[in-house]
Amino acid sequence: MRIPVALALGAALFCSSASAFETSFWVWQRSEPLSDSERAELSAQGVHAIYWQIGELENVGEAWRWKARFSFPGSSASGLRFVPVVRLESLERSPFSKRSIESLLGALAGAAKGAEELQLDYDAPDRLIAEYAAALKKIHTLVPKLSITALPHWARGSALNVLEGSVDELAPMLYDFEPDPIVEGAAPLPLLDPDKLEAWLADWSKCKTGWRAGMPAFARVTLFDPNGKSRGHVREWNWDDLCFNKSLAPLQPTALGLTLFKAQASTRITNTPVKTEQRIAVRWPDRAALIRVIEQVRKTNARGVVFFRLPDSSAPSGWSLRQLGHLDAAPHLVFRKAEAAQQLELVNESDADLEPRLAGAHDKGGLERGYALEVDAPAAVFRDAHEGDFWRVIGHVDPDGARQAVVTPLATRLTFWFSHLRARQSLRTGVIQLAPGAAFSQIRYRVLSVPGNSEWKQIEE
């Protein structure tokens, strides 16, 4: 798959190691330390700072108490700098009264002890900006450097002027800054829209305090009623359940990372029930849009970008860590014999994710979902086959004609279905038994819907 020149140039700029522009990550609600592979990849990408959530403070009355705590990795010999981040939550009308600030300072003192920098994450309403700024000046006495997350619209009012001198750095979270429209039939908003962000970035470029652009890297699934009212985010899910759920009908091709489904029958997404006629919105940042936005950020006075959140192995974490460091790369798939004699594996040998295919446009009309790995033999030589890591395997006869589904011993072609394949990862089939005298060298394969992989190839030994 070839990447347009403009996108490739933007990705190359993103991956450059210019000291004036840095890439960093937020780590959220995680207690386990970074793995050796994560550290190695972060080092290879030139990442120096990790903003690590250590807990959440809740304000009740005039007291601030820890609602959640997470282990902090502390100092690192690998060149990574870990910044403790504390999330503040309050429903009180005056969370920064004199006694409340005393309580907050007491709670934060331990978190700030020995730290060079502390970051606070608080969605301050406009009416509390001045009080928040005053509280921040007192909190700043606990630590040499203080940074805070910020709401995008703060760049269009007086908030930045009020906060000036209270903190050393801001991190505006440039996503979720507009509410989804509550209109029957209206589509939710994508996580990242370069056209809309361009104006916001122009406003933030006037900020006199140092700042870093908060970017989304995660994926989100949201349940909506037919009238457009949100029923909340689905917390547990995976790509296969979304891609191959026959009760969920895609309403339009995926655009800007947004796919909208309609439930044609009652179903479930992992543990979440979905009623007939409800909508499911799947959102994550489109890769081309991400490249474009990072280009736009580079043209401002921002110190860098901060991705929310550091990717892990789960579907909600979105793009892989390797992909975020190589946005100009394209997937490269190879199908070969696995170490086990009767298994095959599909390997993504590139630094790019083969992204989930939830609703691709089809030339003949309609929408296609998922990827098909087709394994073809000159005769019915397959005796048994199991899907292994793939979603499902189906046998066919007359695959280029009527394409009749049959049991494996009658099939001349096997189709292994899968939804995605991350960078440098693989999917392994279950055991595939061939007829006596048959060999894998007689079998060819192709991967449909992946540019550059639709031609028949021989299995690599």
Secondary structure, DSSP 8 states (H G I E B T S, - for coil): ----HHHHHHHHHHH---TTSEEEEEE-S--S---HHHHHHHHHTT--EEEEEEEEEEEETTEEEEEEE-------TTS-EEEEEEEEEE--S-TTSHHHHHHHHHHHHHHHTT-SEEEEE----GGGHHHHHHHHHHHGGGSSEEEEEE-GGGGGSSHHHHHBTTBSEEEEB-SS-S-----TT-----S--HHHHHHHHHHHTT-SSEE-EEEE---EEEEE-TTS-EEEE--S--HHHHHS-TTEEE-S--BTTEEEEEESS-EEETTEEE-TT-EEEEE---HHHHHHHHHHHHTTT--EEEEES---SSGGG-S-HHHHT-TT----EEEEE-SSTT-EEEEE-SSS-B---SSEE-TTSSEE-SEEEEEE-SSS-EEEE--TTSSEEEEEESTTTT-EEE-GGG-SEEEEEES-B-TT-EEE---EEE-TT--GGG-EEEEETSTT--S-EE-B-
